[in-house]
Amino acid sequence: MSDRKFIKMHGLGNDFVVLDRRANGDAVTPALARAVADRHTGIGCDQVIVIGRSETGLADAELIFFNPDGGTSAACGNGTRCVASLLMGETGAKHLVLETGHGLLDADCSSNGEICIDMGLVKTEWRDIPLGQAGDTLHLGIAEGALVDPVGVSIGNPHAVFFVEDAGAIDLERLGPKLERHEMFPERANIGVAEVRATDRLRLRVWERGAGITRACGSGACAAAVAGSRRQLTDRKIEVELDGGLLAIEWLENGHVLMTGPVATSFTGEFDEALLEASQP
């Protein structure tokens, strides 16, 4: 690989290794993504994000999201916000469009430097999530231990949101992997446990498919906000309290969902040759 440079970024502790491939177009393989994401022998992150040229010409860049297990995700809210901030810093632009597996996403920079992403149209039909069989996505009717009766939502990736009395008391490390791979979810699912603090505030923890528990899951926060509104537990505009901090989420009347929050760059660097060799089959 000719370009070994990387940027380490995070949104509320949800951390990413960003690889810019706009110039040379070198492919990033699942094996390399796994090697990079490993927190013991690699750089370590919740997702690896690859920036490429937009093949359609409709966006400022194209993004590919790799999970630590080498699988990909169509959407990553905090990761999209991080890359948007990075690209805005290059050009001075306050608005841009990013192409993802979830479609074209608009990004805006607010006056206080926080980044807002329009995460696109929320999908709530069982085929779109997708589910393994037809069902009521407002009450999926599955359970594991203390977690029962989730809401199904797609934010470009599948989510199951369980409402609980105390999100911190749930053994998500044990229950998350089982529910992620429940037969109801043919593409696996992100598992959220949400506690209603007020009609305009949720406490949320998320087990992300392919990544495990993360400090802040942007698409999970969007899914929880939509689920809370659909259950008539919360307003359409709320704050979501995650382990890493707060995200502002608004589910618009047109079905799109907006997510706003801070981002940060941790450090930049270059791969060592040994890491690249370790990723070879």
PAVO-371197 format. One record per residue (C-alpha): y, x negated, z; residue number from 0. Coordinates in steps of 0.05 Angstrom, whole numbers, m for minus. Each point is the difference from the previous one (the first is absolute). Example, Ala and Ser with C-alpha at 12.3 -4.5 7.8 and 13.67 -1.06 7.14 Angstrom:
! PAVO-371197
        v        u        w   num
      m90     m246      156     0
       69      m27      m13     1
This chain:
! PAVO-371197
        v        u        w   num
        0        0        0     0
       65      m31      m22     1
       45       36       50     2
      m20      m10       73     3
       64       28       31     4
       m1       60       46     5
       47       39       45     6
      m21       29       67     7
       36       65       16     8
       m8       59       47     9
       25       70       12    10
       m3       15       75    11
      m57      m50        8    12
      m40       28      m59    13
       m6      m68      m34    14
       m9      m22      m72    15
      m10      m61      m42    16
       41        9      m63    17
      m21      m36      m64    18
       50        1      m57    19
      m36       m2      m67    20
       57       23      m45    21
       10      m69      m30    22
      m70      m26      m13    23
      m42       63        3    24
      m59      m35       34    25
      m50       51       24    26
      m14        9       74    27
      m74       14       13    28
      m30       39       57    29
      m31      m65       25    30
       68      m34        4    31
       30       61       35    32
      m56       m3       52    33
       12      m75       11    34
       75        9        6    35
       m5       60       47    36
      m49      m33       49    37
       37      m12       65    38
      m45      m57       21    39
       m8      m42      m63    40
       55       27      m45    41
       72       21        8    42
      m16       67       31    43
       28       69      m16    44
      m14       74       m3    45
        8        1      m76    46
       11      m49      m57    47
       53       24      m49    48
        3      m25      m71    49
       66        8      m38    50
       m8        4      m75    51
       41       19      m61    52
        3       74      m14    53
      m44       12      m61    54
       33       67      m14    55
       71      m27        4    56
       18       59       44    57
        5      m39       65    58
       31      m64       27    59
      m69      m26       19    60
      m73       21        8    61
      m36       m6       67    62
      m74       m8       16    63
      m23        7       72    64
      m63      m35       24    65
      m32       17       67    66
      m30      m57       42    67
      m70       20      m24    68
       21      m12      m73    69
        6       73      m18    70
       64       29      m28    71
       45       57       21    72
       45       41      m45    73
       55        4       52    74
       28      m40       58    75
       65       25       28    76
       22      m58       44    77
      m23      m50      m53    78
       41       36      m53    79
       61       m2       45    80
      m10      m75       11    81
       m4      m16      m75    82
       59       46      m14    83
       42      m40       50    84
      m23      m65      m31    85
       18       21      m71    86
       66       30       22    87
       17      m67       32    88
      m12      m34      m67    89
       47       45      m40    90
       47       31       50    91
      m23       69      m23    92
        1       58       50    93
      m50       41      m40    94
      m62      m17      m40    95
      m66       30      m24    96
      m69      m27       15    97
      m63       17      m38    98
      m63       11       42    99
      m67       33       m5   100
       34       60       32   101
       52        3      m56   102
       73      m21       m6   103
       33       m7       69   104
       76       m1       10   105
       28      m48       51   106
       70        0       31   107
       35      m47       49   108
       41       35       54   109
       65      m25       29   110
      m36      m30       60   111
      m49      m38      m43   112
      m60       45       10   113
      m42       18      m60   114
      m16       71      m21   115
      m58       14      m46   116
      m14       66      m34   117
      m75        0        7   118
       m8       54      m53   119
      m34       67        1   120
      m45       14       59   121
      m68       30      m20   122
      m37       48       44   123
      m53       29      m45   124
      m71      m21       16   125
      m13      m29      m70   126
       62      m43        5   127
      m14      m33       67   128
      m58       m2      m21   129
      m52       35       43   130
      m75       m1      m12   131
       m1       76       m3   132
       47       59       m5   133
       34       16       66   134
       63       20       38   135
       40      m65        5   136
       41       29       58   137
      m65        4       41   138
      m52      m49      m26   139
      m50       19       54   140
      m28      m69       13   141
       m4      m35       67   142
      m19      m66       33   143
        4       m6       76   144
       68       22       25   145
       27        9      m71   146
       m9       69      m31   147
       29       44      m55   148
       45      m47      m41   149
       50       16      m55   150
      m14      m31      m68   151
       58      m30      m39   152
        7      m47      m59   153
       60      m47       m5   154
      m31      m37      m58   155
      m57      m15       48   156
      m42       46       42   157
       19       15       73   158
      m32       41       55   159
       50       15       56   160
      m28       21       68   161
       48       31       51   162
      m14      m22       71   163
       31        6       70   164
        5      m76       10   165
       m3      m45      m61   166
       m5      m62       44   167
      m63       26       35   168
      m41        5      m64   169
      m51      m55      m12   170
       22       m7      m73   171
      m35      m67       m8   172
      m67       35       11   173
       14       67      m33   174
       42      m24      m58   175
      m56      m36      m39   176
      m47       59        6   177
       51       51      m24   178
       26      m46      m55   179
      m69        3      m32   180
      m16       73       16   181
      m37       35      m57   182
       60       46       m8   183
       39      m59      m29   184
      m32      m29      m63   185
       56      m52       m6   186
        2      m11       76   187
       62       20       38   188
       56      m25       45   189
       m9       31       70   190
       62       19       39   191
        6       25       71   192
       66       35       12   193
       31       23       65   194
       57       51       m4   195
       56      m25       45   196
       51       51      m26   197
       11       42      m62   198
       37      m60      m30   199
      m44      m56       26   200
      m73      m22       m5   201
      m37      m57       33   202
      m50      m28      m50   203
      m56      m51       m3   204
      m39      m13      m65   205
      m66      m30      m19   206
       11      m23      m72   207
      m60        0      m47   208
      m19      m72      m16   209
       50      m28       50   210
      m13       30       69   211
       54       17       51   212
       69      m21      m23   213
       65       m1       39   214
       35       46      m50   215
      m29       38      m59   216
       54       28      m45   217
      m42       47      m41   218
      m34       21       65   219
       67       18       30   220
       16       42      m62   221
      m68       34        5   222
        9       15       74   223
       69       30      m12   224
      m27       45      m56   225
      m60       19       43   226
       44       17       59   227
       45       44      m43   228
      m58       35      m33   229
      m29       16       69   230
       70       24       21   231
        1      m52       56   232
       60      m39      m25   233
       62        5      m44   234
        1      m27      m71   235
       46      m57       21   236
      m26      m41       59   237
       m7      m69       31   238
      m69      m31        4   239
      m11      m48       58   240
      m51      m54      m19   241
      m24      m60       40   242
       51      m43      m39   243
       60       48        5   244
       31       61      m33   245
       m2       27      m71   246
       43       58      m23   247
      m40       49      m43   248
       25       61      m38   249
      m44       48      m39   250
       46       29      m52   251
       m4       71      m27   252
      m20      m27      m68   253
      m64      m29       31   254
       22      m73        0   255
        2      m39       65   256
       52      m53       18   257
      m14      m58       47   258
       55      m44       29   259
       m4      m61       45   260
       13      m74        9   261
      m35      m59      m34   262
        0      m75       14   263
      m22      m65      m30   264
      m42      m43       47   265
       m8      m64      m41   266
      m14      m28      m69   267
      m51      m53      m20   268
      m52      m25      m49   269
      m76        6       m1   270
      m41      m61       15   271
      m51      m18      m53   272
      m55       12       51   273
       18       73        7   274
       m3        9      m75   275
      m68      m34       m3   276
      m26       44       56   277
       16       61      m41   278
      m42      m22      m59   279
      m66       38      m11   280
